[in-house]
Amino acid sequence: MLTLKSPTGPRELTHRSLWLQEALPDETPEARERERLTGQQRADICILGGGYTGLWTALFLKEREPSLDIAIVEADICGGGASGRNGGFALSWWSKLSTLVKQCGEDDGMWLAEQSEEAVKFLGTFSEEYGIECDFRHEGWLWVASSEAQLDTWVSTAEASSSRGRDVFQPLSTEESQRRGGSPRYLGGIFDPTAARVQPALLARGLRRVARERGVRIYEDSPVTSVDGTVPLIVRTPGGSVSADTVVSALNAWTPGLRQFERFRRAFVTIASDIVATEPRPDLLLANGWTGAELVSDSRMMVHYHRTTADGRIAFGKGGGAMSAAGYFGDAFHYDRGRSELTARHLRWLYPDFADVDITHAWSGPVDRTPNGLPFFGRAKERENLVYGLGFSGNGVAPCVNGGRILASLALREDDRWTQTALARGPRNFFPPEPVRFLGGSVVRRAIREKERIEDAGSEAPAILKYLAGFAPETYFKLGPKAGTQQALPGSEPAEPK
Ligand SMILES: Cc1cc2nc3c(=O)[nH]c(=O)nc-3n(C[C@H](O)[C@H](O)[C@H](O)COP(=O)(O)OP(=O)(O)OC[C@H]3O[C@@H](n4cnc5c(N)ncnc54)[C@H](O)[C@@H]3O)c2cc1C
């Protein structure tokens, strides 16, 4: 059992993800070594958080200015947060194009979507170049319907790109969705070839290795308790401090734990996402036809996202398991038995062939969901040399690459296309204050859960439930599919497996 202290208080990590349990034992003793921050250290740039965002920022900074002295300070181990626990869906932002255009304008919106597609490819080329064996498979994403009500929910999303000359999404017949997705419950869908799958923790740990090889100092087991001073800024942990000219905060849902970022509590809501993994059963996958490396998610608000693994398991995720009040979250955001069992029931409902297969791993993690599903970056108001980036909203595996580019540019005070986009102008949208947010969110989540339960049983949900569900914020995993509606919080129960 590991203890992690964070700005939101100490927490026990009892359930490392399958991904970390696979990755850590295979590391060399040298790679496994961890250094704690002790004494008074100095760096040009200090990065808080050793997930994808922090690691990519360090790597791009080193690429642009190799002589920079960079330190990363991480409370747990690199990859211990969302980066080592996610579903491994490396998605582009084509499904977010409407929102990108709305927030950033036509030119920047299209450019960011194109760059997001490049980021997926970059994950593959970078991994290959640096020997990061993270099971990168560029075989796309099946976005399917698992109830009649979900059919065609993707139409406006697909039109957003095709009407701008990019035919990204390809239609899938019922038969094709069932065959390629391996479930008799699928009724059709669309296919996005720009997506790739990765083993998330192998990617995070590989980035850590490359960062160290490039001379980045990494302090782990070193929870940041405060950032004080002006120039330099002083990053403090219980064991020591780093004084740095510039500090980059890459703390994901933990960000508001820093005094300077308390105000971000209204800029996003922390949602727990839950994943279970089966024992390896390549024989069953072979029998049901899910032999490609395509990622699959359905189109419910409490989204199901699932993929196979290199050794023939199903890793099955379910969004929206719990919602934090005012941004404070505890152990239930790292593992919750009840939610894991519910997630397993959904897996078995969608994959009846796996009804008797053991669930060997279960874990959860915090998702930093913003009102429109896009991240935000910027500089602290009172400290120009304190920059931040967060809000990937459950879609960070590939977008954190470009997030790292934006943060590197902000840290170097560069005026370039990355820093000129509206994403780099701080949070633009806010949730209502507490207790309205939590109470309202609870009512909406309950309505979604009931609506989807009814729809899973093949009936039409009453208008009042649809109305209430429409108040959910955009996207857990992707953007709202139906024109004029918003997609959202995950969390429903399907009809009981028959
Ligand atoms: C269960 C789950 C499934 C997901 N599935 C997908 C998916 O399939 N595809 C996708 O694109 N995205 C997915 N995401 C989202 C994606 O994982 C994140 O957007 C991405 O990993 C964010 O990276 P990050 O570096 O910003 O955050 P993190 O990886 O969370 O890094 C932040 C780090 O800060 C550290 N920290 C916290 N407090 C302190 C402190 N006081 N001092 C120092 N360090 C501290 C944490 O330990 C953590 O390592 C999922 C997320 C979850 C939780």
The ligand as an ORCA input file, in Angstrom:
! r2SCAN-3c Opt
* xyz 0 1
  C      -9.759      6.240    -15.510
  C      -9.370      7.233    -16.587
  C      -9.512      6.864    -17.914
  C      -9.118      7.763    -18.928
  N      -9.137      7.330    -20.204
  C      -8.636      8.122    -21.181
  C      -8.496      7.637    -22.500
  O      -8.750      6.469    -22.780
  N      -8.043      8.507    -23.451
  C      -7.695      9.786    -23.145
  O      -7.304     10.522    -24.038
  N      -7.738     10.243    -21.878
  C      -8.183      9.442    -20.891
  N      -8.186      9.880    -19.607
  C      -7.635     11.227    -19.318
  C      -6.109     11.245    -19.359
  O      -5.605     10.157    -18.620
  C      -5.625     12.567    -18.743
  O      -6.219     13.646    -19.445
  C      -4.116     12.732    -18.803
  O      -3.468     11.605    -18.287
  C      -3.739     13.972    -18.027
  O      -2.344     13.986    -17.833
  P      -1.738     14.995    -16.764
  O      -0.293     14.862    -16.806
  O      -2.330     16.343    -16.997
  O      -2.353     14.491    -15.372
  P      -1.838     13.304    -14.420
  O      -1.334     12.166    -15.173
  O      -2.930     13.057    -13.445
  O      -0.603     13.966    -13.696
  C      -0.743     14.847    -12.617
  C       0.274     14.398    -11.583
  O       0.302     15.327    -10.507
  C       0.643     14.584     -9.352
  N       0.324     15.360     -8.150
  C      -0.847     15.522     -7.527
  N      -0.701     16.315     -6.478
  C       0.596     16.680     -6.431
  C       1.374     17.484     -5.573
  N       0.869     18.081     -4.522
  N       2.688     17.636     -5.815
  C       3.265     17.033     -6.883
  N       2.581     16.240     -7.719
  C       1.267     16.078     -7.505
  C      -0.176     13.323     -9.485
  O       0.335     12.275     -8.675
  C      -0.062     13.045    -10.977
  O       0.992     12.143    -11.270
  C      -8.617      9.044    -18.578
  C      -8.504      9.417    -17.246
  C      -8.872      8.518    -16.255
  C      -8.718      8.927    -14.815
*
